[in-house]
Amino acid sequence: MAAEITTNRKALRDYHILERFEAGVELKGTEVKSIRAGLVSLQGAFARVHEGNLCLYEASIQPYERASHEQHEAKRVRRLLLHRAEIDKLVGEIERAGRTVVALAMYWKQGRVKVELGLGKGKDAGDKRSDLKKRVVDREIDRVVADFQRRK
């Protein structure tokens, strides 16, 4: 069972997620300790190809206060661990217009930190409004159904 560390809630609001991938993250020891302490944020985090590898940008892992001599940068570029075929597929999709790879969630899986990546296409303002309207209608329908079930 995977234990969730953090999610990027704005990513689902700002992008249509077309496909999801799971990737490992290359971390330093102090970063792992900071993640265990909950000092991590994926706000604005995205992945990009750098020198043939997929790297995670703008993911903030705050420095671990009780570290001895070696400390890490909060927003350093971190290499993502994927199979070559998956990287090649993502490179092909990124080159298409309007596609990007965003970090959706970070979680523990068998003692290792994993990142869920989403291949996304940006939403425009109209899409965001229609999603909001749909959510309001669904919530209202759920209320009516729950009220009907209670009266039964």
C-alpha positions in Angstrom: 0.0 0.0 0.0 1.4 3.4 -1.0 1.4 6.1 1.7 0.8 9.5 0.2 3.3 12.3 1.1 1.8 15.2 -0.8 -0.3 16.1 -3.9 -0.3 18.9 -6.4 -4.0 19.9 -6.3 -3.6 22.8 -8.7 -2.3 20.5 -11.5 -5.7 18.9 -11.9 -7.3 22.3 -12.0 -4.9 23.7 -14.6 -4.4 20.7 -16.9 -6.3 17.9 -18.7 -4.3 14.8 -17.6 -4.0 12.5 -20.6 -1.8 9.8 -19.2 -0.1 9.0 -15.9 3.4 7.6 -15.1 5.1 6.5 -12.0 8.8 7.5 -11.5 11.4 7.1 -8.8 13.3 10.1 -7.6 17.1 10.4 -7.1 17.4 11.9 -3.6 20.1 12.8 -1.1 19.9 11.5 2.5 18.8 14.8 4.0 16.1 15.1 1.4 14.6 11.8 2.5 14.6 12.9 6.1 12.9 16.2 5.1 10.3 14.2 3.2 9.6 12.0 6.3 9.2 15.2 8.3 6.6 16.5 5.8 8.7 19.4 4.5 7.8 18.9 0.8 5.7 20.8 -1.7 4.9 20.0 -5.4 3.3 23.4 -6.2 4.4 24.3 -9.7 6.5 21.2 -10.1 7.1 19.9 -13.6 9.4 17.5 -15.5 11.6 18.3 -18.4 14.2 16.4 -20.5 17.7 17.4 -19.6 20.7 15.6 -21.2 18.7 12.5 -22.1 17.2 12.2 -18.6 13.8 13.3 -17.3 14.3 15.8 -14.4 12.0 17.2 -11.8 12.0 21.0 -11.5 10.5 23.4 -8.9 9.7 20.6 -6.4 10.5 22.1 -3.0 12.0 19.9 -0.3 13.0 22.1 2.6 16.4 21.6 4.2 16.6 19.2 7.1 17.4 21.3 10.2 19.2 18.6 12.2 21.6 17.7 9.3 25.3 17.7 10.3 27.6 19.0 7.6 25.9 18.3 4.3 22.7 20.2 3.3 20.7 20.3 0.1 19.1 23.1 -1.9 15.4 23.3 -1.5 14.5 23.6 -5.2 17.4 21.7 -6.8 16.8 19.8 -10.1 16.2 16.1 -9.3 16.6 13.2 -11.7 13.6 11.0 -12.3 14.1 7.3 -12.7 12.1 5.9 -15.6 12.7 3.2 -18.3 14.2 4.5 -21.5 11.0 3.6 -23.5 8.9 5.7 -21.1 11.3 8.6 -21.4 11.3 8.4 -25.2 7.5 8.3 -25.2 7.3 11.4 -23.0 9.9 13.2 -25.2 7.7 12.6 -28.2 4.6 13.8 -26.4 6.3 16.9 -25.0 7.4 18.0 -28.5 3.7 18.2 -29.5 2.2 21.6 -29.0 0.7 22.4 -25.6 1.8 19.2 -23.8 3.7 19.2 -20.5 4.6 16.8 -17.8 3.5 17.9 -14.3 4.1 16.3 -10.9 0.7 15.2 -9.5 1.6 13.4 -6.3 4.5 12.1 -4.2 4.2 8.9 -2.1 6.1 6.0 -0.5 6.0 2.7 -2.2 8.0 -0.2 -0.6 10.2 2.2 1.3 11.1 4.3 -1.8 9.8 7.8 -2.8 7.8 7.8 -6.0 6.4 10.6 -8.0 3.2 10.4 -10.1 3.6 12.3 -13.3 0.8 13.4 -15.6 1.1 14.2 -19.2 -1.1 17.2 -19.5 -2.6 19.7 -21.8 -3.3 23.1 -20.4 -6.8 24.2 -19.8 -8.2 27.5 -20.8 -10.5 29.7 -18.7 -13.6 28.2 -20.3 -12.6 24.7 -19.4 -12.0 25.7 -15.8 -15.4 27.3 -15.5 -17.2 24.3 -17.0 -15.4 22.0 -14.6 -16.5 24.2 -11.7 -20.1 24.2 -12.9 -20.0 20.4 -13.3 -18.7 20.0 -9.7 -21.5 22.3 -8.4 -24.2 20.3 -10.2 -22.7 17.0 -9.0 -22.6 18.2 -5.4 -26.3 19.4 -5.7 -27.3 16.0 -7.1 -25.5 14.2 -4.2 -27.4 16.4 -1.7 -30.8 15.6 -3.2 -30.1 11.9 -3.4 -28.8 11.9 0.3 -31.9 13.8 1.4 -34.2 11.3 -0.4 -32.4 8.3 1.1 -32.7 9.8 4.6 -36.5 10.3 4.2 -37.0 6.8 3.0 
